[in-house]
């Protein structure tokens, strides 16, 4: 993942958080190539997708995720993105609360019952307008 996200392509970045030389959190940023959740885009804007945010359980609620998110937002703004989006599922309730607390808004829900035939879940789309952040 590191090699892909840090390949030098525009808008790609993989961020890690370390403590005593051990990776304790990570996330990726990638330009969105198509409209979110199969819907047409609302006007012309560039979209950064926050992907695979993860923090080791023992380091959760200790500013690691906030530091990763802040760095991701700063990078996306430097790259000229207008919007940051992410997609998550309902069992990631704490993660959704974290993102909503930090300015993301719910933009949609789409059922996902075709990925795993025996498992059905809803995919939630969250959006942050980067132009409104100082």
C-alpha positions as CSV (number, residue, x, y, z in Angstrom):
1,X,0.0,0.0,0.0
2,X,2.8,2.4,0.9
3,X,4.4,2.0,-2.6
4,X,1.1,2.6,-4.4
5,X,0.0,5.6,-2.4
6,X,3.4,7.3,-2.4
7,X,4.2,6.5,-6.1
8,X,4.4,10.2,-7.0
9,X,1.0,10.3,-8.8
10,X,-0.9,13.5,-8.1
11,X,-3.1,13.4,-5.1
12,X,-2.0,10.1,-3.7
13,X,-0.6,9.8,-0.2
14,X,-0.2,7.2,2.5
15,X,0.2,8.6,6.0
16,X,1.3,6.7,9.1
17,X,1.5,7.5,12.7
18,X,4.3,5.9,14.7
19,X,5.1,5.5,18.4
20,X,8.6,4.2,19.4
21,X,9.2,3.1,15.9
22,X,6.0,1.1,15.6
23,X,3.1,2.0,13.3
24,X,0.0,2.7,15.3
25,X,-2.2,4.2,12.7
26,X,-2.5,4.8,9.0
27,X,-4.7,6.2,6.2
28,X,-4.6,6.8,2.5
29,X,-5.7,9.6,0.2
30,X,-6.7,9.1,-3.4
31,X,-8.4,11.2,-6.0
32,X,-11.9,10.0,-6.8
33,X,-12.2,8.9,-10.4
34,X,-16.0,8.6,-10.5
35,X,-19.0,10.1,-8.9
36,X,-19.8,8.9,-5.4
37,X,-22.1,5.9,-4.9
38,X,-23.0,5.9,-8.6
39,X,-24.6,9.3,-8.5
40,X,-23.8,12.2,-10.9
41,X,-21.4,14.8,-9.5
42,X,-22.9,18.0,-8.2
43,X,-21.1,20.5,-10.3
44,X,-17.4,20.5,-11.0
45,X,-15.1,19.9,-8.1
46,X,-12.1,17.7,-7.3
47,X,-12.6,15.0,-4.7
48,X,-10.1,13.4,-2.4
49,X,-11.1,10.1,-0.9
50,X,-10.0,9.2,2.6
51,X,-9.3,5.5,2.6
52,X,-8.5,2.8,5.1
53,X,-8.1,4.9,8.2
54,X,-7.1,2.7,11.0
55,X,-5.6,3.2,14.5
56,X,-4.5,0.5,16.9
57,X,-7.2,0.0,19.5
58,X,-4.9,1.0,22.5
59,X,-4.2,4.4,20.8
60,X,-7.8,5.3,20.0
61,X,-9.2,8.4,21.6
62,X,-5.6,9.7,22.1
63,X,-5.4,12.2,19.2
64,X,-3.8,9.8,16.8
65,X,-6.8,9.7,14.5
66,X,-7.2,13.4,14.7
67,X,-3.6,14.0,13.8
68,X,-3.9,11.6,10.8
69,X,-7.1,13.3,9.7
70,X,-5.6,16.8,10.1
71,X,-2.6,15.8,8.0
72,X,-4.8,14.2,5.4
73,X,-7.0,17.4,5.1
74,X,-3.9,19.6,4.9
75,X,-2.5,17.4,2.1
76,X,-5.8,17.4,0.2
77,X,-6.0,21.2,0.4
78,X,-2.4,21.6,-0.8
79,X,-3.2,19.3,-3.7
80,X,-6.1,21.6,-4.7
81,X,-9.0,19.3,-3.8
82,X,-12.4,20.9,-3.0
83,X,-14.0,18.1,-1.2
84,X,-12.9,15.1,0.9
85,X,-15.2,12.0,1.1
86,X,-15.1,8.7,2.8
87,X,-17.2,5.6,2.8
88,X,-17.9,3.4,5.8
89,X,-20.4,0.9,7.1
90,X,-22.8,1.1,10.0
91,X,-20.8,-1.2,12.3
92,X,-18.1,1.5,12.2
93,X,-20.4,3.7,14.4
94,X,-17.6,5.2,16.5
95,X,-15.7,6.1,13.3
96,X,-18.7,7.8,11.8
97,X,-19.2,9.8,15.1
98,X,-15.5,10.8,14.9
99,X,-15.8,12.1,11.3
100,X,-19.1,13.9,12.0
101,X,-17.5,15.5,15.1
102,X,-14.7,16.8,12.8
103,X,-16.9,18.5,10.2
104,X,-18.0,15.7,7.8
105,X,-21.6,15.5,6.8
106,X,-23.6,12.5,5.9
107,X,-24.4,12.6,2.2
108,X,-26.0,9.2,1.5
109,X,-26.5,5.6,2.2
110,X,-26.5,2.8,-0.3
111,X,-27.3,-0.9,0.3
112,X,-24.5,-3.2,-0.5
113,X,-25.8,-6.7,-0.8
114,X,-24.0,-7.8,-3.9
115,X,-20.4,-7.8,-2.5
116,X,-20.9,-10.8,-0.2
117,X,-24.0,-12.9,-1.0
118,X,-24.6,-13.9,2.6
119,X,-23.9,-10.5,4.1
120,X,-25.9,-7.3,3.6
121,X,-24.9,-3.9,4.9
122,X,-25.3,-0.2,4.2
123,X,-22.5,1.9,2.8
124,X,-22.5,5.4,4.3
125,X,-21.0,8.4,2.4
126,X,-19.6,11.3,4.3
127,X,-18.4,14.6,2.9
128,X,-16.2,17.5,4.0
129,X,-16.1,20.8,2.1
130,X,-12.4,21.6,2.2
131,X,-13.0,25.2,1.0
132,X,-14.9,26.0,4.2
133,X,-11.9,25.0,6.4
134,X,-9.5,27.8,7.4
